[in-house]
Amino acid sequence: MNWPIWSRESQYVYVQDREDEYRVRVSDLKIENILGLRGLKFAQFEPNWNWTGMSPEGSIIATRDAGTDELYALDWDAR
């Protein structure tokens, strides 16, 4: 399991194991499987450690190993 993440309104705690993301409702401890992580290639900071978090809007975010073949550059002219 990863470090727990509180929802913005503090009604849920989000946790992750190797294959799924869950949310636990604080009021009654009901557990919901909300996201399957199978097949997602996480960026590895340490062996067997994956990271997920929550955006300010409430979306699940994760580190993904994109390798070194997906490097991009963007030039933006904001006139």
C-alpha positions in Angstrom: 0.0 0.0 0.0 1.1 3.5 -0.7 0.7 6.5 1.6 -3.0 7.4 2.1 -4.3 10.5 0.4 -7.3 12.4 1.8 -10.0 13.7 -0.5 -10.5 17.5 -0.6 -13.7 17.3 1.4 -12.2 14.8 3.8 -14.9 12.2 3.2 -12.6 9.6 1.6 -9.0 8.2 2.0 -7.4 6.9 -1.2 -4.9 4.0 -1.1 -3.2 1.9 -3.7 -1.8 -1.6 -3.8 0.2 -3.1 -6.7 -2.8 -3.5 -9.0 -5.6 -1.2 -7.9 -6.6 2.1 -6.4 -9.2 2.2 -3.7 -11.1 4.7 -1.8 -12.3 4.2 1.8 -15.3 6.3 3.0 -14.4 7.6 6.4 -18.0 7.6 7.8 -18.5 3.8 7.5 -15.1 2.4 6.2 -16.7 1.2 3.0 -14.0 0.2 0.5 -14.5 0.9 -3.2 -12.1 -0.3 -6.0 -12.0 2.8 -8.2 -9.2 2.2 -10.6 -7.3 -0.7 -12.1 -3.5 -0.1 -12.3 -2.6 -3.4 -14.0 -0.5 -2.8 -17.1 0.5 0.8 -16.1 4.3 1.0 -16.2 5.1 3.2 -13.2 8.3 5.3 -13.0 10.3 3.5 -10.3 11.9 5.7 -7.7 12.8 2.7 -5.6 12.2 -1.0 -6.2 8.5 -2.0 -5.8 7.4 1.5 -5.0 4.8 3.2 -7.1 3.2 6.7 -6.6 -0.3 7.9 -7.1 -1.8 11.1 -5.9 -4.8 13.4 -6.4 -5.1 16.6 -8.5 -6.8 19.6 -7.0 -9.9 18.7 -9.2 -10.0 15.2 -7.6 -8.5 13.2 -10.5 -6.1 10.4 -9.8 -2.6 11.1 -11.0 0.4 8.7 -11.3 4.0 8.6 -12.3 4.4 6.8 -15.6 7.6 5.5 -17.1 7.7 7.0 -20.6 11.3 6.0 -21.2 13.7 8.1 -23.0 12.0 7.8 -26.4 9.3 10.2 -25.6 11.1 13.6 -25.3 9.2 16.6 -26.6 9.9 20.3 -27.1 7.3 23.0 -27.5 7.7 26.5 -28.8 4.7 28.7 -27.9 4.1 32.2 -29.3 1.6 33.9 -27.1 0.7 37.0 -29.0 
